[in-house]
Amino acid sequence: MKKKPGPPLKSRPYRCLWLWAAAMAVAACGCDGAHKLTARLRAHKQANSARSTPPAPASTGVIAPTLEVRVVPEAGISVLIDGQRVADTSPWISTDLTAGPHVLHVRAMGYHSVTLPVERAPGQHLTVPVALRPRPPTVALDGGAPPQAAPQSVPSQGAPPAAPAPRPRAATVPLPAGSRAMLLHIELSPPGPLAADGEATAGPQVRLAQGKGELTLAGVTVPYRIYPGHVLELTVPHDQAAWFRDGSQVKATSRLRLEGRPMLVRRIDRNGASLEVTLRRLE
């Protein structure tokens, strides 16, 4: 029995070519899909990384000032820190003021002066508002020109300032039992006249022979009292000035005791003038 003849041999190469083209198409589709999947995974990873990283804070490059003084009125003023004039207009901003206690004094023509204690902590930005109060105008009672001050004699150039008139001598208060007169050495900076119980002294040595009295330091009167045990106590006067003992500010009517070691007292008045007093006992 004869076999049925198969398909001609010339059709087989075309069938192999078709299979090769199909395989290449599948391979191309597979590579393109892999590339797309890889790109999506990379984008997702970058988005998660951006969300997890906090944004860096923006740097302004501005250093906060340590003290800012704002005054009303803003012009025609004088701003003083610890007796040193630092500005004549407002606002005044300082970036190099040391931390600790300071005295701020603001004055202007036609206004009441203001003196304020200022204490700044390290790293603190402190703003101090100051509103000066106008002085009332001077009006004569009869409607005429305001009264003028009596002319004062001007000392000749180079002459030392005249000492203030001594205060009336107060009643004598005896020393406490067992106590003796106290001898002090007092130095003033700037130099000025000294007086004890209304009597001026010729030098820096002052003798206190009463249990209670007054010391006059360059025109500033300070009450004193001697207690048993040879202890001297000074009372800070209420004269609207800033007072300091050994660098620390003290309030008016505070009592300062001089016992063994010297005592340094500093006074800054409403005009910013400073007076330093060093007291030392001489046994």
BELWO-V967246 format. One record per backbone hydrogen bond with DSSP energy under -0.5 kcal/mol. CO is the residue of the C=O (numbers start at 1). NH is the residue of the N-H. Records with the same first field share a line. If there is no record, write none. Layout:
# BELWO-V967246
CO->NH, NH
This chain:
# BELWO-V967246
8->11
9->12
11->15
12->16
13->17
14->18
15->19
16->20
17->21
18->22
19->23
20->24
21->25
22->26
23->27
24->28
25->29
26->30
27->31
28->32
29->33
30->34
31->35
32->36
33->37
34->38
35->39
36->40
37->41
38->42
39->43
40->44
41->45
42->46
43->47
44->48
45->49
46->50
47->51
48->52
49->53
52->54
58->60
62->64
66->126
67->94
68->70, 128
69->71, 91, 92
70->130
72->132
74->90
76->109
78->80, 107
79->86, 87
80->105
81->84
84->81
87->79
88->76, 77
92->69
94->66, 67
100->120
102->118
103->82
104->116
105->80
106->114
107->78
108->111
110->135
114->106
116->104
118->102
120->100
121->124
124->126
126->68
127->129
128->70
130->72, 132
132->134
133->112
137->139
140->143
144->140
153->155
156->159
172->174
173->211, 212
176->179
182->184, 208
183->282
184->186, 206
185->280
187->278
189->276
193->218
194->201
195->216
196->199
198->200
199->196
204->186
206->184, 208
207->209
208->182
211->226
213->224
214->197
215->217, 222
216->195, 218
217->220
219->221
220->217
222->215
223->235
224->213
225->233
227->230, 231
231->227
232->258
233->225
234->236, 256
235->223
236->253
237->239
242->268
243->250
244->266
245->248
248->245
250->243
251->254
254->236, 256
255->257
256->234
257->259
258->232
263->265, 279
264->246
265->277
266->244
267->275
268->242
269->272
273->269
275->267
276->189
277->265, 279
278->187
279->263
280->185
281->283
282->183
